[in-house]
Amino acid sequence: MIRQVPTNHRGELSLAHLAPERALRRLELTIVRRLEGFLHGEHLGLLPGPGTELAEARVYRPGEDDVRRMDWSVTARTTTPHVRDVISDRELETWALVDMSASMDFGTAALEKRELAVAAVGTVGFLTHRLGDRFGGVVLRGGRIRRWPARSGRLALYGLLRSLLTEPRTAVHEADDDFSSALDRFSRTNPRRGLRVVVSDFLDGSGDDPGTPLAWERPMRLLCARHQVLVVEVLDPRELEIPDVGVVWLTDPETGDVQEVNTGDLTLRAKYAEAAAAHRARVRTALRRSGAAHLTLRTDRDWVSDTARFVLGHRRVAQRLHAPPARGAGV
């Protein structure tokens, strides 16, 4: 059987079929050139968040502002409550937890999910990089956790991305990956406040009772309580619905179990799509309850445009929250 080599919409080879150095150069050019076209102007970070450097004072908004940031000197001079805004720290420590379990070695479009995960980490790294910032990584694969210490400089980010690109694929019979335990360890280590990025397909726990919280929800809440968290959910269209291609044999990449499936059965396809949609809804609800920013990337979509829209959306929210109240507006 001849295996078709995946290419993107321009007919170029995917990242997995390029030498690591060439893949890194292409990834950086894609991110920097295209995102700079979307995200004009100087920006302090990928997401709006807390910091320590004082900015301008503004009128206090009850129910929205933290009273601990009250500027008492300005309040005393104006007799109107004011708070002092803060901007993001100049030196940011970012850690990325990347799920490289067997289910990530899958893709039916231009990219595999593991390639999209590397692209997501590279995007966060290039967008948040400033002089003195540090970037570290944790990879979950084959029941083991591999850690790259946080280092500053562009070369450190390149080293992490190169390691992700060359990470071996998970064998079918390797130890199961416990995403919940890995996330719990990730939330308890590296206590210095900063940005935490979690990249996964979140298929762990898909067979749990819908009425109970997902296994990873509690450590995710703990992580969000300590840090600013960006979750990147990586999906493939065949995980959401299956086409009518007759009788096929499907293999579970995590366990190696093989099952014969008749995709021509309309009822089966409908139940599959319904179950997949229900699980994705559980994931979205759990992340919303945890307080994490949620970005969804798909192997069949333009991930650069999706990332840009996500960042711009968060900036518009931040601008609305920090905009002065309109004159004459009632309370």
N, C-alpha and C positions, 0 to 999 in steps of 0.2 A: 504494500500500500504506500502511495506517495503522500507525504504529509505536506500540506500547504504552509509556507512560511508566512506568518502574520505580517501585514504591512498596514500603514496608516492610509488616510484618504488621498495622500499624494503619491502612494506607491512606494514609500520609503520603508526600509526594514525597521521592525520594532526594536526597542532597547535591548531586549534579551539576545538579539542576533547581531549585536555590534560589539566590538572590543570595548572594554570598560572606559578607556580614556576617550574614545570617540563618542561613546554613549553619554558620558558626562558633559562633553563639549556641546553636543546637540541639546541635551536637557537644559543646560544653562542658557544657551541662545534662545531656546523656545520660551523659557520663563522670563528672562530679562527683556527681550525684544517685545514680546507680545503683551506682557503684563504692564510694562512701562507705557505702552500705548493706551491701556485702560486706566491706569492709576497715575494720573498726573500729579505733579507737585510733591513736596516733601511730606513724608508721613512718618510718625513715630513708631509704628509697629503694625503688625498684621491685624490686630484687634484692639479696640479701645479698652483701656483697663486702668487699674490703679497704679500709682507711682508715689514718689517721695518729693519731687521737685515742685515747688510752689509756683502757681501761675496767677492769673488775675482773680480778683474778688468779684463776686456777683451776688445778687439778691437770693436769699435763702428760700427754697421751695419746700413747704411742709409736706411730709410724706415721701419726698423723693431724695432729699439730701441728708447726709450723715451729720448729726449735730456735733460730732467730734471734730469736724472740719470748720467749725464756726470761727470766723475772723472777728475777734472781740474788739480790736482797735478800730476797724472800719465800722463795725456795728455801733460803737460808742460815738463816733464822729457823725454818723448819718442818722442815728436813732432808728435805723432799719436793719433787721438781721441780715448779715452777709456771711457767705462761706467762701473759703479760699480753695479754688480748684488746684488739682495737682496734675502733672503730666508724667508720662511713662519714664521709668528710670532709664538713664543713659546706658547703663550696662545691664543687659538682659541675659538671664540664664534660661536657655530653652532645652527641654528634654523631650525626645520623641520615643514613644513605645510603638514598635512596628510588629504587627502580627504577620509572621511568615509561615503559618501552619499550612498543612496540605491543601486546605480549601482555597488558599490564595494562589495556588499553582493552577489557575483556571482562567480561561478567557475565550470567548467566541467572537470577539470583535478585533479591532486594531491592536489592542493591548491586552496582556494578561493582568489579573488583579494585582499581582506582586509588582509588576512594572508600574502600574498606576500608584501603588503605595510608595515606591521610590520617588516618583514624580511629585507626589504630595509632600514628602519630606523635603525634597529639594526646593519646592516652592516656598514653604514656610521658612527654610533656612535663608534663601536669597532675599526674601521680603523683610525678614526681621534682622538681618545682619547689619551691625554697626560696629565701629571700632571699639574693641574691648568686650563685645558680646561673646558669650560662650554657648556652644551647642554640643549636646551629648545624645547618645542613642542607646536604646535597649531593644533587643530583638528576641522574639519568642519563636522557637522552631524546634520541632522534634522533642518536645518535653523539656527542653533546656532553655535557659535565659542567658543571652550573651550581652555584655555591656561595654559600651565605648565611653570613656570618661569625657566630661564636658571640657572642651578646649576652645580657645579663641582663635580667630583667623579663618580666612577662606579655605586654607589648605586642610584644616581640621574638618570642615564641612565636606570637602571633596573626599577626604578619607572615609568618612562615614557613608557617603553615597556610593563610593566604589565598593565598600564592603557589602552594602545592601544589594548592589547589582550582581556581585559574585557569590552571594549566599547560596549554598547548595540547596537543592530542592528536597523537600521532606519525603522520605520513603513511606510507603503505605503502612508498613508494619512498625514504624518507629513509635516511640511512646507518645501517648495522647498529649496534646497541648492544653494546659489548664489556663485559659485566658483570665478567669476570675482571680486565681492566685497570683498570676503575673501582674495584673492590674493592682492588686492589693499591695504587693511588694513595691511596685512603681510609686504608689501613693505615699508609702511610708519612708521611702528613701529620698535623698536630695531635698532636705527641708527648706533650702533657700527659696524664697518666693520668686516665681517667674512664670514662664509660659510652658504648659505641658501639652503635647500633641499626642493623640492616640489614633493610630491608623489600623483599621480592622474591617472585616466584612461582617462582624457581629453575628456569625452563625452559631456561635457557642450558646448552648441552652435553648436551641430552637424547638426542642421537644418538651420543654417544661410546661407545666400547667399554666394556661393563659391567665388564671386568676392570681398567680403568685408573681412577685417581682423576679426579674431576671437575675441570674447568679452574680453578675458583675455590677449590678446597680449600686450596691452598698459601697464597694471600693471606689466606684466612680464618684459618688457623692462626697466621700472623704477627700478624694483628689481635688474636686471642685471647691471644697471648703478651704483648701490651703493655697491653691494656685489658680491662675487663669488657664482655662482648659479649652482646647480646640479638638473636636472629634471629627475625624475624616472617615466616613463610611464608604467602603469601596464595593461596588456592585457590578454584576454582569447581567445583561438582559435575560439570559437563560435561567437565572435564579429567580426571576419574577414570573416568567411564563415559559411554557415549552411549546414548540411548533409541532404541527402534524407532519411527522417524518416516518410514520409507520412503526414497526416493532424495533426497539433498540435495547441494548444492554447498558445499564447505567452502573457506574462504580462509585461508591462512596470514597472520596479521597482520604478521609480521616481513618476509616476502619478497613477499607478494602472490600467491603461487602458488595456483591454484584446482584442486580435484580433486573429481570426482564420487564419492560414497560411497553405497553401499546399506546403510543402517543396519538393514535387515531381515535382514541376514546374521548369524545367531547366532554363527558362527565368528569373523567380523570383530569383533563387539562383545566377544567373550571375549578375543581377542588384544589389542584396544585396552585393556581393563581390566587385563589382565596386564602389558602394557608400562607403563601408567601407574603401577601399584602398584610395579613394579620400580624405576622412576625415583624415586618418592617414598621408597622404602627406601634407595636410594643417597644421596639427599639427607640423610635422617635419620642414616645411618651417618657420612657425611662431617662433619656438624655435631657429632655426638657425639665423633668423633676430634679435632675441632678444639678442643673444650672450650667451645663456645658454648651458651648457654641457648636453647632452641628452643620457640617458640610458634607454633602453627598456627591461622590464622583462615580461615573459609570464608564465602563470600557468602551461603550458605543457612542459616547458623547465627547464634545470638545471640552476637555478638563480645564484648559486655560481660561476659556470664557466663563465656565461655571465658577471657577475660583475667583475671577475678577468680579463677577456679579455678587458673589458672597461677601467679598471684602467691601465693595461699594455699599452694599446694603447695611453692613454693620456701621460704616462711617455715617450714613444718613441717620441711623438710629442715634448714634452718639451726638451728632449735630443737633438733633431735635431735643435731646435731653439737656444739652448745654446751652440751647438758645435762650436769650432773655425773654421773659413773658411779654406778650403784646400789650401795648398801651391801651388802657381802658378796659382790659379784660377783667371780668368779674371773678370773684373767688368761688 
